[in-house]
Amino acid sequence: MPPQRRIPSSLICLLLALAPSLALARGTIQKIEINGLESEPEVEQNVRLALGLNDAMGKEQGESRLELLLFNAEREARRALEPFGYYAPTIVVDSTRDEEDRITVTLQVDKGEPVRVRDWRVEIAGPGGEDKYLQQDLELFQPRQGERFDHAVYEEHKDGITRRLAERGYFDADFLSREVRVSRAESAADIDLVWDSGFRYDMGPTTFDQPYFRPGLLEKLVTWEEGSYYHEGKLDRLRESLVRLDYFSAIDIQPKPEEATEDLRVPVDVNLVMAKRNIYTAGLSYGTESGTGVRLGVERRYVNDRGHKLNWDLDWAQKRKSFLTQYRIPAFAWLDGWYGFSVGFYDEQTDYIDLRNVKLVASRSGEISERWTAVASLNALRERWSYDMDTATGSRLYTYSTLLYPEISGTYADVDDRLFPRRGISGTIAVRGGVENLGSDTSFVQVHGTGTWYRPFGVADRLIVRGEAGTTWTGELVAMPPSLRFFAGGDRSIRGYAWREVGPRTPPPDNFALGARRVVTASVEYEHYFKGGPWGGAAFVDAGDAFDDDFSPRVGIGIGARWRSPVGPVRIDIAHGLDDPDSSFQIYLSLGANL
């Protein structure tokens, strides 16, 4: 008689446990519900993603496959809770089906008591232990004693200190101890984490590998002294300076700690690939006042091995024409920036004005800090303009003005994203002035500033508050050329009014804008992006005035469409001025962050 095999008792128990559900026929899982984790959506999301049931959604399954999926769901959910410190949950998996064999799976989860940190030792041995910045990281390390042991938080802070050691030049840093002991029975986790920092390395020689520029030009961008402490932020600043030059299509900066000298100095290799030398631009333009036109531009990124740059820009329209050429020379001493020399010509022949000018500018720009840039310039302006005709001769009555004046301007930007800022503040301020008989026909001082504040609301909304103010001190405003007077109206001023519509005007019937001594405008705009995506809408209110003495603000309201394109925000606005109910609606199209 052949020997009989006994069925293991554990298998019998498993079959008995599954017996009530083995009668399930074929069905399709249509929905998965998870209850008990509503207060922690990130935990619920992790559990949901861990379920093998996801792969079976919408697919008809046999009864054996369904039983296996339901049996595994409890174990998968349990494992998905552990990274958040929940090691003793109670999980009940249930399923219901409708008349068409569509199955809804429900997981009822009781997280139980979380595992909390009991013993805690997080230290840095060696010279790095005296580094005040690393000490600050240790003080901020989480989780700490008594807190829930969250694996993700622990790994984030551990990796952060490891990265900071490398950033600050502790290239030999390693772990002396790296252990987390979890006791499920006691709901406790003991952290024992110790680094040995090793010695801190110093900055070594910097070598530029590039085929064109003369030696010594790019070396001026190196802001550190050889032998100073190594810090990765120094390399980041060098990279930003090289990017701003716009000479290169690829920039690779590599520290070489493996090639460090005996006195622990790290050489730095900078490998550069030259960008295309010339950039050509062309396009068509149209404005209600300027008419149809064409725009042409040439940018020569590097004229010679000294790094000089040359730009030409031509905008030739029916009623407005402008030409600007600019030559720039690198200025790396003291502040990163440029010496600039430019010549500009402007001609406008519209119903509003007959104007021509030529402007010469010599400037020095510089980066004062990460947020501040400044430009100091000397400007020579010769301008001719006319608003009306001589009734006796039928010829134009021209006014002429010559001004020689210095100007200093500053730009500030402290925003989270320069392409699409959601939080922060930015602004500009400019001060200029001239003295009569010292190259100018009249004495004047002018101050003009703008500012923008960004505030996010959730992930899909932002509030934008903008302001502008400017004033001119002069005894003879009529001697100030229109290009230096203040106007209001338009997409960057008061929407709902045409460009230069707001402000003092000539007597009727011409009623042309003269420009004003002062300007004050403000705007409040709220944007919403649908489902946090690239498309959105906006509503706004603008107000302000360009005025000489009496401030009489105009108000415009409107709505707009928004698109976060790869090259910056695109805005289409339609607005109406409230001061004249019969005025037409204004439509505006603009591109860019408007910092």
C-alpha positions as CSV (number, residue, x, y, z in Angstrom):
1,M,0.0,0.0,0.0
2,P,1.6,3.3,-1.1
3,P,2.4,5.8,1.7
4,Q,-0.1,8.6,2.1
5,R,1.0,12.2,2.2
6,R,-0.5,14.4,4.9
7,I,-1.7,17.9,4.1
8,P,0.1,20.4,6.3
9,S,-2.2,21.9,9.0
10,S,-1.2,25.4,8.0
11,L,-2.4,24.9,4.5
12,I,-5.7,23.5,5.8
13,C,-6.1,26.6,8.0
14,L,-5.5,28.9,5.0
15,L,-8.0,27.0,2.8
16,L,-10.6,27.2,5.6
17,A,-10.0,31.0,6.0
18,L,-10.4,31.5,2.3
19,A,-13.4,29.2,1.9
20,P,-16.1,31.9,2.2
21,S,-14.6,33.8,-0.6
22,L,-13.6,30.9,-2.9
23,A,-17.1,30.9,-4.3
24,L,-16.3,34.2,-6.1
25,A,-17.0,33.9,-9.8
26,R,-15.1,35.8,-12.5
27,G,-15.4,39.6,-12.2
28,T,-13.8,42.9,-13.0
29,I,-12.3,45.2,-10.4
30,Q,-13.7,48.7,-11.1
31,K,-12.9,50.7,-7.9
32,I,-10.6,50.7,-4.9
33,E,-11.6,52.5,-1.8
34,I,-9.2,53.2,1.1
35,N,-10.8,54.3,4.4
36,G,-9.0,55.6,7.5
37,L,-6.2,57.6,5.9
38,E,-8.1,60.7,4.9
39,S,-6.1,62.9,7.3
40,E,-2.8,61.9,5.7
41,P,-3.2,62.0,1.9
42,E,0.5,61.2,1.2
43,V,0.2,58.0,3.2
44,E,-3.0,57.0,1.4
45,Q,-1.3,57.7,-1.9
46,N,1.6,55.5,-1.1
47,V,-0.8,52.6,0.0
48,R,-2.8,53.0,-3.2
49,L,0.3,52.9,-5.4
50,A,1.6,49.8,-3.7
51,L,-1.5,47.6,-4.4
52,G,-1.2,45.0,-7.0
53,L,-4.9,45.5,-7.6
54,N,-4.0,48.5,-9.7
55,D,-2.7,46.3,-12.5
56,A,-6.0,44.4,-12.6
57,M,-8.3,47.4,-12.8
58,G,-10.8,47.2,-15.6
59,K,-9.7,43.7,-16.6
60,E,-11.8,40.5,-16.1
61,Q,-10.1,38.1,-13.6
62,G,-10.7,34.5,-12.8
63,E,-11.7,33.6,-9.3
64,S,-8.2,32.2,-8.4
65,R,-6.5,35.4,-9.5
66,L,-9.1,37.6,-7.7
67,E,-8.5,35.6,-4.4
68,L,-4.7,36.1,-4.7
69,L,-5.0,39.8,-5.4
70,L,-7.3,40.3,-2.3
71,F,-5.1,38.2,-0.1
72,N,-1.9,40.1,-1.1
73,A,-3.6,43.6,-0.7
74,E,-3.4,43.4,3.1
75,R,0.3,42.6,3.0
76,E,1.0,45.3,0.4
77,A,-0.8,47.9,2.4
78,R,1.0,47.0,5.6
79,R,4.4,47.4,3.9
80,A,3.3,50.7,2.4
81,L,2.6,52.1,5.9
82,E,5.9,51.2,7.4
83,P,7.9,54.0,5.7
84,F,5.7,56.5,7.6
85,G,6.3,54.9,11.0
86,Y,3.2,52.7,11.2
87,Y,4.4,49.2,12.0
88,A,1.3,47.8,13.7
89,P,-1.8,48.6,11.7
90,T,-5.0,46.7,11.5
91,I,-6.2,46.3,7.9
92,V,-9.4,44.6,6.7
93,V,-9.9,43.9,3.0
94,D,-13.4,43.5,1.8
95,S,-15.1,43.3,-1.6
96,T,-18.5,43.8,-3.0
97,R,-19.9,43.2,-6.5
98,D,-22.9,44.5,-8.4
99,E,-25.2,42.6,-10.7
100,E,-22.8,42.9,-13.7
101,D,-19.9,41.4,-11.7
102,R,-18.2,44.8,-11.2
103,I,-16.2,44.6,-8.0
104,T,-15.4,47.3,-5.5
105,V,-12.5,46.6,-3.1
106,T,-12.4,48.4,0.2
107,L,-9.5,48.6,2.6
108,Q,-10.4,49.7,6.1
109,V,-7.1,50.8,7.7
110,D,-6.5,51.6,11.4
111,K,-2.9,52.8,11.5
112,G,-2.4,52.0,15.1
113,E,0.3,53.6,17.3
114,P,3.2,54.9,15.3
115,V,6.8,54.0,16.0
116,R,8.5,56.9,17.7
117,V,12.2,57.8,18.1
118,R,13.5,56.7,21.5
119,D,17.3,56.9,21.5
120,W,18.9,59.5,19.2
121,R,22.5,60.0,18.3
122,V,23.3,62.1,15.2
123,E,26.8,63.5,15.2
124,I,29.8,64.6,13.0
125,A,33.2,63.6,14.2
126,G,36.4,65.3,13.1
127,P,37.0,68.9,11.9
128,G,33.5,69.0,10.4
129,G,32.0,68.8,13.8
130,E,33.3,72.4,14.5
131,D,31.8,73.7,11.2
132,K,29.0,76.1,12.3
133,Y,26.9,75.4,9.1
134,L,27.1,71.7,9.6
135,Q,26.2,72.2,13.2
136,Q,23.1,74.1,12.1
137,D,22.1,71.1,9.9
138,L,22.5,68.8,12.8
139,E,20.2,71.0,15.0
140,L,17.6,70.8,12.2
141,F,17.9,67.1,11.8
142,Q,14.6,65.2,11.9
143,P,13.0,63.0,13.2
144,R,14.1,63.7,16.8
145,Q,13.3,62.0,20.1
146,G,9.6,61.6,20.6
147,E,8.7,62.2,17.0
148,R,7.2,59.7,14.6
149,F,9.9,57.8,12.7
150,D,9.2,58.7,9.1
151,H,11.6,57.0,6.7
152,A,11.4,59.6,4.0
153,V,12.2,62.5,6.5
154,Y,15.1,60.5,8.0
155,E,16.6,59.8,4.5
156,E,16.1,63.4,3.4
157,H,18.0,64.8,6.3
158,K,20.7,62.1,6.3
159,D,21.3,62.7,2.5
160,G,21.3,66.5,3.1
161,I,24.1,66.4,5.6
162,T,26.1,64.0,3.3
163,R,25.7,66.4,0.4
164,R,26.6,69.4,2.6
165,L,29.8,67.7,3.7
166,A,30.8,67.3,0.0
167,E,29.7,70.9,-0.8
168,R,31.9,72.3,1.9
169,G,35.0,70.3,0.9
170,Y,34.9,67.3,3.2
171,F,35.6,64.9,0.4
172,D,36.8,62.1,2.7
173,A,33.7,62.0,4.8
174,D,32.2,58.6,5.6
175,F,29.9,57.0,8.1
176,L,31.3,55.7,11.4
177,S,27.8,54.5,12.3
178,R,24.6,54.2,10.3
179,E,21.9,52.2,12.0
180,V,18.2,52.4,12.8
181,R,16.8,49.8,15.1
182,V,13.0,49.4,15.1
183,S,11.2,47.5,17.9
184,R,7.7,46.7,16.8
185,A,6.7,45.4,20.3
186,E,7.8,48.7,22.0
187,S,6.8,51.0,19.1
188,A,10.3,52.5,19.3
189,A,13.1,53.4,16.9
190,D,16.7,54.0,17.9
191,I,18.8,56.2,15.6
192,D,22.6,55.9,15.7
193,L,24.1,58.0,12.9
194,V,27.7,59.3,13.0
195,W,29.9,60.8,10.2
196,D,33.6,61.1,10.2
197,S,34.1,64.3,8.2
198,G,37.9,64.0,7.5
199,F,39.9,67.1,6.7
200,R,38.4,70.0,4.7
201,Y,40.0,70.5,1.3
202,D,41.0,73.9,-0.2
203,M,40.5,75.6,-3.6
204,G,43.3,74.7,-6.0
205,P,44.2,76.0,-9.4
206,T,41.4,76.7,-12.0
207,T,42.0,75.7,-15.6
208,F,39.9,76.9,-18.5
209,D,39.7,74.7,-21.6
210,Q,38.4,76.8,-24.5
211,P,39.6,77.3,-28.0
212,Y,39.1,81.0,-28.7
213,F,39.6,83.7,-26.0
214,R,43.0,85.0,-24.9
215,P,44.4,83.8,-21.7
216,G,43.5,85.8,-18.6
217,L,40.0,87.0,-19.8
218,L,37.9,84.3,-18.1
219,E,40.3,83.9,-15.2
220,K,39.0,87.3,-14.0
221,L,35.7,85.6,-13.2
222,V,37.3,83.5,-10.5
223,T,36.3,85.2,-7.3
224,W,38.2,83.0,-4.8
225,E,41.9,82.9,-3.9
226,E,43.8,79.7,-4.4
227,G,44.2,78.1,-0.9
228,S,40.9,79.4,0.4
229,Y,38.3,76.8,1.8
230,Y,36.6,74.7,-0.8
231,H,32.9,75.5,-1.3
232,E,30.7,74.4,-4.1
233,G,28.9,77.7,-4.0
234,K,32.0,79.3,-5.5
235,L,31.8,77.1,-8.5
236,D,28.1,77.9,-8.9
237,R,28.8,81.6,-9.0
238,L,31.5,81.0,-11.6
239,R,29.0,79.0,-13.7
240,E,26.4,81.8,-13.4
241,S,28.9,84.3,-14.6
242,L,29.9,82.2,-17.6
243,V,26.2,81.6,-18.5
244,R,25.5,85.4,-18.5
245,L,28.4,86.0,-20.9
246,D,26.5,84.0,-23.5
247,Y,29.7,82.9,-25.2
248,F,29.3,79.2,-24.7
249,S,26.8,76.5,-25.6
250,A,28.1,74.1,-22.9
251,I,29.7,74.7,-19.6
252,D,31.2,71.9,-17.5
253,I,32.9,72.7,-14.2
254,Q,34.5,69.7,-12.5
255,P,36.4,69.7,-9.2
256,K,39.0,67.0,-9.0
257,P,39.4,65.9,-5.4
258,E,41.1,62.7,-6.6
259,E,43.9,64.9,-8.0
260,A,44.3,67.0,-4.9
261,T,47.8,68.0,-3.8
262,E,49.4,66.9,-0.6
263,D,48.2,70.0,1.1
264,L,44.6,69.1,0.1
265,R,44.1,71.7,-2.7
266,V,41.5,70.6,-5.3
267,P,42.1,71.6,-8.9
268,V,39.1,72.8,-10.9
269,D,38.7,72.1,-14.6
270,V,36.4,74.3,-16.6
271,N,35.5,72.8,-20.1
272,L,33.7,75.2,-22.4
273,V,32.2,74.7,-25.9
274,M,31.8,77.9,-28.0
275,A,28.3,78.9,-28.9
276,K,27.2,80.0,-32.4
277,R,28.9,83.4,-33.1
278,N,26.1,85.3,-34.7
279,I,22.3,85.3,-34.0
280,Y,19.9,86.8,-36.6
281,T,16.3,87.7,-35.8
282,A,13.5,88.9,-38.0
283,G,9.8,89.5,-37.6
284,L,6.8,91.5,-38.5
285,S,5.1,94.0,-36.3
286,Y,1.9,96.0,-36.2
287,G,0.5,98.7,-33.9
288,T,-2.6,100.9,-34.2
289,E,-0.4,104.0,-34.1
290,S,2.8,102.7,-35.7
291,G,1.3,100.7,-38.6
292,T,2.8,97.7,-40.2
293,G,6.5,97.2,-39.8
294,V,9.5,94.8,-39.9
295,R,12.0,94.1,-37.1
296,L,15.5,92.9,-37.9
297,G,18.4,92.2,-35.5
298,V,21.9,90.9,-35.4
299,E,23.8,89.9,-32.3
300,R,27.5,89.1,-32.5
301,R,28.2,87.2,-29.3
302,Y,31.9,87.7,-29.5
303,V,33.6,90.1,-31.9
304,N,37.2,89.3,-30.9
305,D,39.3,87.2,-28.5
306,R,38.8,90.0,-25.9
307,G,35.1,89.0,-25.6
308,H,33.6,92.2,-27.0
309,K,30.0,92.1,-28.2
310,L,28.1,94.0,-30.9
311,N,24.3,94.3,-31.4
312,W,22.2,95.9,-34.2
313,D,18.4,96.3,-33.9
314,L,16.1,97.9,-36.5
315,D,12.4,98.4,-36.1
316,W,11.0,100.0,-39.4
317,A,7.3,100.7,-39.3
318,Q,5.1,103.0,-41.3
319,K,4.9,105.7,-38.7
320,R,7.6,104.8,-36.2
321,K,11.3,103.9,-36.9
322,S,14.1,103.1,-34.6
323,F,17.7,101.9,-34.9
324,L,20.0,101.0,-32.0
325,T,23.6,99.7,-32.2
326,Q,25.5,98.8,-29.0
327,Y,29.1,97.8,-28.4
328,R,30.0,96.1,-25.1
329,I,33.3,95.3,-23.5
330,P,33.6,92.8,-20.5
331,A,34.1,94.5,-17.2
332,F,35.1,91.9,-14.6
333,A,37.0,94.0,-12.2
334,W,35.2,94.9,-8.9
335,L,31.7,93.8,-10.2
336,D,30.7,91.4,-13.0
337,G,29.3,93.5,-15.8
338,W,30.0,95.5,-19.0
339,Y,31.2,98.7,-20.4
340,G,28.6,99.7,-23.0
341,F,28.5,102.3,-25.8
342,S,25.4,102.8,-27.8
343,V,23.9,105.0,-30.5
344,G,20.1,105.2,-31.0
345,F,17.9,106.9,-33.6
346,Y,14.2,107.3,-33.2
347,D,11.6,108.8,-35.7
348,E,7.9,109.0,-35.1
349,Q,5.4,110.6,-37.5
350,T,1.9,110.0,-36.2
351,D,-1.3,112.0,-35.6
352,Y,0.0,112.4,-32.1
353,I,3.4,113.9,-32.7
354,D,6.2,114.6,-35.1
355,L,9.4,113.5,-33.2
356,R,13.0,112.7,-34.0
357,N,15.9,112.1,-31.6
358,V,19.4,110.7,-31.4
359,K,20.8,109.4,-28.2
360,L,24.4,108.5,-27.2
361,V,25.0,106.4,-24.1
362,A,28.2,105.3,-22.3
363,S,27.5,103.0,-19.4
364,R,29.0,100.6,-16.8
365,S,26.8,97.8,-15.5
366,G,27.5,95.5,-12.6
367,E,26.1,92.8,-10.4
368,I,26.1,94.1,-6.8
369,S,24.7,90.9,-5.3
370,E,22.6,87.9,-6.2
371,R,19.5,90.1,-6.2
372,W,20.8,93.5,-7.1
373,T,22.2,94.8,-10.4
374,A,23.1,98.4,-11.2
375,V,23.9,100.5,-14.3
376,A,25.6,103.9,-14.2
377,S,25.5,105.8,-17.5
378,L,26.2,109.2,-19.1
379,N,23.6,110.2,-21.7
380,A,23.6,112.7,-24.5
381,L,20.1,113.4,-26.0
382,R,19.2,115.7,-28.9
383,E,15.4,115.7,-29.6
384,R,13.1,117.6,-32.0
385,W,9.3,117.5,-31.7
386,S,6.1,119.2,-32.8
387,Y,2.5,118.9,-31.9
388,D,0.9,121.4,-34.2
389,M,1.3,123.5,-37.4
390,D,1.9,127.2,-38.0
391,T,-1.5,128.3,-39.3
392,A,0.1,131.2,-41.3
393,T,2.7,129.1,-43.2
394,G,1.3,125.6,-42.9
395,S,4.6,124.3,-41.7
396,R,5.5,122.5,-38.5
397,L,6.4,124.4,-35.3
398,Y,9.3,122.5,-33.9
399,T,10.8,122.6,-30.4
400,Y,14.4,121.5,-29.8
401,S,16.1,120.2,-26.7
402,T,19.6,119.1,-25.9
403,L,20.4,117.3,-22.6
404,L,23.6,115.8,-21.2
405,Y,22.8,113.9,-18.0
406,P,24.1,111.1,-15.8
407,E,21.8,108.3,-14.7
408,I,22.0,105.5,-12.2
409,S,19.5,102.7,-12.1
410,G,19.1,99.5,-10.0
411,T,17.1,96.3,-10.5
412,Y,16.1,94.1,-7.6
413,A,14.7,90.6,-8.0
414,D,14.0,88.2,-5.1
415,V,11.6,85.7,-6.6
416,D,11.2,81.9,-6.6
417,D,11.3,81.6,-10.4
418,R,12.4,84.4,-12.7
419,L,10.5,82.8,-15.7
420,F,7.2,82.4,-13.8
421,P,7.4,84.0,-10.3
422,R,4.8,82.8,-7.8
423,R,6.4,84.3,-4.6
424,G,8.6,87.2,-4.0
425,I,9.2,90.8,-5.0
426,S,11.0,92.7,-7.8
427,G,11.5,96.3,-8.8
428,T,13.5,98.9,-10.5
429,I,14.5,102.5,-9.6
430,A,16.2,105.1,-11.7
431,V,17.6,108.6,-10.9
432,R,18.8,111.0,-13.6
433,G,19.5,114.7,-13.7
434,G,21.1,117.5,-15.8
435,V,22.3,121.0,-15.2
436,E,21.6,124.0,-17.4
437,N,24.7,125.3,-19.2
438,L,26.6,122.1,-18.4
439,G,25.5,120.4,-21.7
440,S,21.8,120.7,-21.0
441,D,19.2,123.3,-22.0
442,T,17.5,123.1,-18.7
443,S,18.2,121.8,-15.1
444,F,16.2,118.8,-14.0
445,V,16.1,115.8,-11.6
446,Q,13.9,112.8,-12.3
447,V,13.2,109.7,-10.2
448,H,11.2,106.8,-11.4
449,G,10.5,103.4,-9.8
450,T,8.4,100.3,-10.3
451,G,7.7,97.3,-8.1
452,T,5.8,94.0,-8.3
453,W,4.8,91.7,-5.4
454,Y,3.8,88.0,-6.1
455,R,1.9,85.9,-3.6
456,P,0.7,82.3,-4.3
457,F,-2.5,80.7,-3.2
458,G,-2.4,77.0,-3.4
459,V,-0.8,75.4,-6.5
460,A,-3.1,77.0,-9.1
461,D,-3.5,80.6,-8.1
462,R,-1.4,83.7,-7.6
463,L,-1.9,87.4,-6.7
464,I,0.1,90.1,-8.5
465,V,0.3,93.6,-7.1
466,R,2.2,96.2,-9.1
467,G,3.0,99.8,-8.6
468,E,4.7,102.7,-10.4
469,A,5.7,106.2,-9.3
470,G,7.8,108.9,-10.9
471,T,8.4,112.7,-10.6
472,T,10.4,115.4,-12.2
473,W,11.8,118.5,-10.6
474,T,12.4,121.2,-13.2
475,G,11.6,124.9,-13.7
476,E,10.8,124.4,-17.4
477,L,8.8,121.3,-18.2
478,V,8.2,122.6,-21.7
479,A,12.0,122.2,-22.3
480,M,11.8,118.5,-21.3
481,P,11.6,116.3,-24.4
482,P,8.6,114.0,-24.7
483,S,10.9,110.9,-24.4
484,L,11.6,112.0,-20.7
485,R,8.1,112.9,-19.7
486,F,5.7,110.6,-18.0
487,F,2.6,109.0,-19.7
488,A,0.0,106.5,-18.5
489,G,-2.1,103.9,-20.3
490,G,-1.4,100.7,-22.0
491,D,-0.6,97.1,-21.0
492,R,2.2,98.0,-18.6
493,S,0.4,100.9,-17.1
494,I,-3.4,101.3,-16.9
495,R,-5.2,98.7,-19.0
496,G,-8.5,99.9,-20.5
497,Y,-6.8,103.0,-21.9
498,A,-4.6,103.3,-25.0
499,W,-0.9,104.0,-24.8
500,R,-0.3,107.6,-23.6
501,E,-4.1,108.2,-23.4
502,V,-4.0,109.3,-19.7
503,G,-2.4,112.6,-18.8
504,P,-2.3,116.3,-19.8
505,R,-3.4,117.0,-23.4
506,T,-3.2,119.8,-26.0
507,P,-6.4,121.9,-26.4
508,P,-9.2,120.6,-28.6
509,P,-9.8,119.7,-31.3
510,D,-6.3,118.0,-31.5
511,N,-6.3,116.8,-27.9
512,F,-2.9,115.2,-28.1
513,A,-1.1,113.8,-25.0
514,L,1.7,116.2,-23.8
515,G,3.3,114.0,-21.2
516,A,3.4,114.9,-17.5
517,R,5.7,115.9,-14.7
518,R,4.5,113.0,-12.5
519,V,3.0,109.5,-12.7
520,V,1.4,107.2,-10.2
521,T,-0.2,103.9,-11.2
522,A,-1.2,100.6,-9.4
523,S,-2.6,97.3,-10.4
524,V,-4.1,94.3,-8.6
525,E,-4.4,91.0,-10.6
526,Y,-5.6,87.5,-9.6
527,E,-4.7,84.5,-11.8
528,H,-6.1,81.0,-11.7
529,Y,-4.6,78.1,-13.7
530,F,-7.0,75.3,-14.5
531,K,-6.1,72.1,-12.6
532,G,-2.7,73.7,-12.0
533,G,-1.8,73.4,-15.7
534,P,-0.4,75.8,-18.2
535,W,-3.7,77.4,-19.1
536,G,-5.5,79.9,-17.0
537,G,-7.5,83.1,-16.6
538,A,-7.1,86.4,-14.8
539,A,-9.2,89.3,-13.5
540,F,-7.6,92.7,-12.7
541,V,-8.1,96.3,-11.7
542,D,-5.7,99.1,-12.8
543,A,-5.7,102.7,-11.7
544,G,-3.5,105.8,-11.8
545,D,-2.7,109.0,-13.6
546,A,0.0,111.0,-15.3
547,F,-0.3,114.6,-14.1
548,D,1.4,117.9,-13.4
549,D,-0.3,119.2,-10.3
550,D,-3.8,117.6,-9.6
551,F,-3.9,113.8,-9.3
552,S,-7.1,112.5,-10.9
553,P,-6.9,108.7,-11.2
554,R,-8.4,106.7,-14.0
555,V,-9.6,103.2,-13.4
556,G,-9.7,100.2,-15.8
557,I,-11.0,96.7,-15.3
558,G,-10.7,93.6,-17.3
559,I,-10.1,89.9,-17.8
560,G,-7.5,87.9,-19.5
561,A,-6.3,84.5,-20.7
562,R,-2.9,83.1,-19.6
563,W,-0.6,80.4,-21.0
564,R,2.7,79.3,-19.3
565,S,4.7,78.7,-22.4
566,P,8.2,77.3,-22.4
567,V,9.7,80.7,-23.1
568,G,7.6,82.6,-20.5
569,P,4.0,83.6,-19.7
570,V,1.8,84.7,-22.6
571,R,-1.0,87.1,-21.7
572,I,-4.0,88.3,-23.7
573,D,-6.1,90.9,-21.9
574,I,-9.3,92.7,-22.7
575,A,-10.0,95.8,-20.6
576,H,-12.3,98.8,-20.4
577,G,-11.8,102.2,-18.8
578,L,-14.5,103.2,-16.3
579,D,-14.1,106.9,-16.7
580,D,-15.7,107.0,-20.1
581,P,-18.5,104.5,-20.5
582,D,-18.6,105.0,-24.3
583,S,-14.9,104.3,-24.8
584,S,-13.8,101.2,-26.7
585,F,-12.5,98.1,-25.2
586,Q,-8.7,97.7,-25.4
587,I,-7.0,94.4,-26.2
588,Y,-3.4,93.7,-25.2
589,L,-0.9,90.9,-26.0
590,S,2.3,90.5,-24.0
591,L,5.0,88.0,-23.4
592,G,7.4,87.6,-20.4
593,A,7.5,87.6,-16.6
594,N,7.4,91.5,-16.3
595,L,9.9,91.5,-13.4
